[in-house]
Amino acid sequence: MAEEFLAIAEGGSKIQPAREQIKHLLIGSPQAVKRTIQILHVQGYSEVWFWSKPVPAGDLGRSGEVVSVLIKQI
């Protein structure tokens, strides 16, 4: 973790802050969602298999769109 996110505890030892969950939602055409997941994988942000299976977006998107979710610890 970057130095600016580390706290210095008494006695000079470094302590990492508590990890937190962040949820990513991708909503779009099946092709756009798949391509974005692949791009994030190539950039080293997330593994492809960590994303949920795309499901119809329903009220979150337009007709024919899907949603995929990634929950990541930061």
N, CA, C and O of each residue as an XYZ file, in Angstrom:
296
protein
N       0.853     -1.176      0.000
C       0.000      0.000      0.000
C       0.894      1.232      0.000
O       1.969      1.219      0.599
N       0.464      2.280     -0.657
C       1.269      3.491     -0.770
C       1.512      4.106      0.604
O       0.682      4.002      1.507
N       2.665      4.748      0.739
C       3.059      5.330      2.024
C       2.032      6.322      2.567
O       1.821      6.393      3.778
N       1.391      7.091      1.677
C       0.437      8.092      2.158
C      -0.798      7.484      2.810
O      -1.559      8.195      3.465
N      -1.011      6.169      2.640
C      -2.150      5.510      3.250
C      -1.769      4.739      4.519
O      -2.609      4.071      5.122
N      -0.524      4.835      4.909
C      -0.072      4.149      6.117
C      -0.031      5.134      7.279
O       0.332      6.298      7.109
N      -0.400      4.662      8.440
C      -0.331      5.494      9.645
C       0.890      5.078     10.453
O       1.273      3.909     10.457
N       1.487      6.029     11.125
C       2.618      5.734     12.001
C       2.073      5.594     13.422
O       1.533      6.544     13.990
N       2.221      4.408     13.979
C       1.746      4.147     15.344
C       2.826      4.557     16.344
O       3.963      4.838     15.963
N       2.467      4.588     17.601
C       3.451      4.884     18.636
C       4.574      3.874     18.545
O       4.330      2.692     18.305
N       5.777      4.318     18.731
C       6.936      3.441     18.637
C       7.461      3.334     17.213
O       8.436      2.622     16.974
N       6.845      4.018     16.270
C       7.363      4.068     14.909
C       6.947      2.929     13.999
O       7.401      2.880     12.856
N       6.095      1.999     14.458
C       5.684      0.911     13.567
C       4.540      1.378     12.686
O       3.735      2.219     13.085
N       4.479      0.817     11.471
C       3.452      1.205     10.513
C       2.266      0.255     10.626
O       2.429     -0.959     10.740
N       1.063      0.838     10.590
C      -0.160      0.050     10.664
C      -1.000      0.356      9.429
O      -1.206      1.521      9.089
N      -1.482     -0.685      8.760
C      -2.358     -0.470      7.619
C      -3.772     -0.179      8.115
O      -4.230     -0.796      9.077
N      -4.463      0.755      7.466
C      -5.835      1.027      7.858
C      -6.728     -0.170      7.528
O      -6.364     -1.029      6.725
N      -7.908     -0.210      8.165
C      -8.845     -1.305      7.910
C      -9.223     -1.328      6.435
O      -9.399     -0.287      5.802
N      -9.343     -2.554      5.901
C      -9.747     -2.699      4.509
C     -11.250     -2.469      4.408
O     -11.997     -2.681      5.364
N     -11.661     -2.040      3.254
C     -13.050     -1.687      3.030
C     -13.504     -2.274      1.694
O     -12.705     -2.417      0.769
N     -14.773     -2.608      1.600
C     -15.313     -3.140      0.350
C     -15.780     -2.007     -0.547
O     -16.332     -1.009     -0.084
N     -15.548     -2.183     -1.832
C     -16.111     -1.280     -2.834
C     -16.786     -2.150     -3.875
O     -16.267     -3.203     -4.244
N     -17.941     -1.713     -4.347
C     -18.711     -2.483     -5.320
C     -18.731     -1.731     -6.638
O     -19.091     -0.556     -6.694
N     -18.342     -2.422     -7.691
C     -18.363     -1.864     -9.041
C     -19.541     -2.464     -9.792
O     -19.756     -3.676     -9.747
N     -20.293     -1.638    -10.473
C     -21.376     -2.104    -11.337
C     -21.054     -1.696    -12.762
O     -20.757     -0.532    -13.033
N     -21.114     -2.649    -13.660
C     -21.020     -2.354    -15.084
C     -22.394     -2.590    -15.676
O     -22.960     -3.671    -15.518
N     -22.931     -1.603    -16.347
C     -24.238     -1.712    -16.973
C     -24.097     -1.262    -18.411
O     -23.649     -0.148    -18.682
N     -24.479     -2.129    -19.330
C     -24.392     -1.781    -20.745
C     -24.707     -2.985    -21.602
O     -25.214     -3.997    -21.118
N     -24.402     -2.865    -22.878
C     -24.630     -3.998    -23.777
C     -23.747     -5.158    -23.323
O     -22.695     -4.934    -22.725
N     -24.158     -6.381    -23.598
C     -23.315     -7.521    -23.216
C     -21.884     -7.409    -23.748
O     -20.934     -7.769    -23.053
N     -21.730     -6.916    -24.966
C     -20.393     -6.778    -25.557
C     -19.565     -5.719    -24.831
O     -18.373     -5.918    -24.596
N     -20.189     -4.596    -24.476
C     -19.462     -3.519    -23.791
C     -19.045     -3.940    -22.383
O     -17.942     -3.623    -21.939
N     -19.917     -4.645    -21.689
C     -19.594     -5.113    -20.344
C     -18.435     -6.111    -20.411
O     -17.482     -6.009    -19.639
N     -18.517     -7.060    -21.321
C     -17.448     -8.056    -21.458
C     -16.124     -7.392    -21.825
O     -15.081     -7.738    -21.270
N     -16.160     -6.438    -22.757
C     -14.933     -5.754    -23.186
C     -14.326     -4.952    -22.026
O     -13.107     -4.935    -21.856
N     -15.171     -4.293    -21.235
C     -14.670     -3.505    -20.113
C     -14.034     -4.398    -19.053
O     -12.992     -4.052    -18.497
N     -14.645     -5.533    -18.771
C     -14.068     -6.490    -17.818
C     -12.703     -6.960    -18.306
O     -11.763     -7.068    -17.519
N     -12.592     -7.237    -19.595
C     -11.310     -7.674    -20.166
C     -10.259     -6.574    -20.086
O      -9.095     -6.852    -19.799
N     -10.654     -5.336    -20.334
C      -9.717     -4.205    -20.242
C      -9.222     -4.047    -18.811
O      -8.026     -3.854    -18.592
N     -10.124     -4.125    -17.829
C      -9.718     -4.001    -16.432
C      -8.783     -5.143    -16.024
O      -7.900     -4.955    -15.186
N      -8.975     -6.315    -16.611
C      -8.080     -7.449    -16.352
C      -6.691     -7.180    -16.933
O      -5.684     -7.374    -16.252
N      -6.636     -6.737    -18.182
C      -5.350     -6.468    -18.838
C      -4.583     -5.381    -18.085
O      -3.356     -5.425    -18.009
N      -5.305     -4.409    -17.530
C      -4.658     -3.333    -16.773
C      -4.255     -3.763    -15.362
O      -3.641     -2.992    -14.624
N      -4.603     -5.000    -14.992
C      -4.197     -5.518    -13.685
C      -5.109     -5.115    -12.545
O      -4.733     -5.270    -11.383
N      -6.296     -4.604    -12.835
C      -7.192     -4.156    -11.774
C      -7.990     -5.293    -11.159
O      -8.184     -5.330     -9.944
N      -8.453     -6.221    -11.985
C      -9.269     -7.321    -11.458
C      -9.193     -8.525    -12.377
O      -8.970     -8.399    -13.581
N      -9.383     -9.681    -11.789
C      -9.436    -10.906    -12.578
C     -10.816    -11.041    -13.205
O     -11.817    -10.637    -12.613
N     -10.865    -11.603    -14.388
C     -12.129    -11.751    -15.110
C     -13.135    -12.547    -14.283
O     -14.311    -12.189    -14.227
N     -12.688    -13.612    -13.648
C     -13.609    -14.500    -12.922
C     -14.116    -13.916    -11.605
O     -14.980    -14.521    -10.970
N     -13.608    -12.759    -11.175
C     -14.112    -12.114     -9.968
C     -15.433    -11.379    -10.218
O     -16.149    -11.060     -9.269
N     -15.756    -11.111    -11.474
C     -16.998    -10.430    -11.823
C     -18.156    -11.416    -11.814
O     -17.983    -12.592    -12.134
N     -19.333    -10.933    -11.448
C     -20.514    -11.798    -11.497
C     -20.884    -12.074    -12.953
O     -20.495    -11.346    -13.867
N     -21.641    -13.139    -13.133
C     -22.163    -13.448    -14.458
C     -23.104    -12.311    -14.864
O     -23.953    -11.910    -14.068
N     -22.970    -11.780    -16.092
C     -23.891    -10.719    -16.523
C     -25.337    -11.208    -16.513
O     -25.645    -12.295    -17.002
N     -26.214    -10.385    -15.948
C     -27.647    -10.690    -15.898
C     -28.402     -9.491    -16.473
O     -27.871     -8.381    -16.497
N     -29.627     -9.704    -16.932
C     -30.399     -8.573    -17.469
C     -30.452     -7.416    -16.468
O     -30.670     -7.624    -15.274
N     -30.251     -6.208    -16.967
C     -30.166     -5.030    -16.108
C     -31.506     -4.592    -15.544
O     -31.547     -3.873    -14.545
N     -32.606     -5.011    -16.165
C     -33.920     -4.624    -15.661
C     -34.062     -3.119    -15.593
O     -33.778     -2.425    -16.569
N     -34.499     -2.601    -14.447
C     -34.726     -1.161    -14.280
C     -33.434     -0.350    -14.219
O     -33.477      0.878    -14.293
N     -32.290     -1.013    -14.086
C     -31.009     -0.296    -14.021
C     -30.528      0.166    -15.393
O     -29.705      1.077    -15.482
N     -31.025     -0.444    -16.450
C     -30.549     -0.110    -17.780
C     -31.661     -0.108    -18.803
O     -32.847     -0.147    -18.475
N     -31.244     -0.063    -20.042
C     -32.183     -0.095    -21.159
C     -32.442     -1.534    -21.579
O     -31.796     -2.469    -21.107
N     -33.384     -1.678    -22.461
C     -33.713     -2.997    -22.987
C     -32.474     -3.640    -23.617
O     -31.774     -3.007    -24.408
N     -32.210     -4.887    -23.265
C     -31.071     -5.616    -23.821
C     -29.770     -5.431    -23.076
O     -28.788     -6.111    -23.374
N     -29.738     -4.520    -22.105
C     -28.508     -4.299    -21.354
C     -28.393     -5.300    -20.210
O     -29.386     -5.861    -19.747
N     -27.154     -5.507    -19.766
C     -26.862     -6.421    -18.671
C     -26.115     -5.668    -17.577
O     -25.610     -4.566    -17.788
N     -26.058     -6.290    -16.406
C     -25.287     -5.756    -15.290
C     -24.363     -6.849    -14.770
O     -24.745     -8.016    -14.680
N     -23.135     -6.450    -14.429
C     -22.168     -7.344    -13.811
C     -21.569     -6.607    -12.619
O     -21.358     -5.395    -12.677
N     -21.297     -7.332    -11.541
C     -20.839     -6.717    -10.293
C     -19.483     -7.285     -9.890
O     -19.220     -8.479    -10.038
N     -18.637     -6.410     -9.382
C     -17.362     -6.816     -8.790
C     -17.311     -6.220     -7.390
O     -17.527     -5.019     -7.224
N     -17.032     -7.032     -6.392
C     -16.825     -6.555     -5.039
C     -15.339     -6.720     -4.749
O     -14.793     -7.821     -4.823
N     -14.691     -5.597     -4.414
C     -13.247     -5.599     -4.244
C     -12.887     -5.010     -2.881
O     -13.520     -4.062     -2.416
N     -11.869     -5.581     -2.250
C     -11.327     -5.048     -0.994
C     -10.271     -4.005     -1.339
O      -9.377     -4.252     -2.148
N     -10.386     -2.835     -0.714
C      -9.377     -1.782     -0.940
C      -8.752     -1.389      0.377
O      -7.881     -0.520      0.412
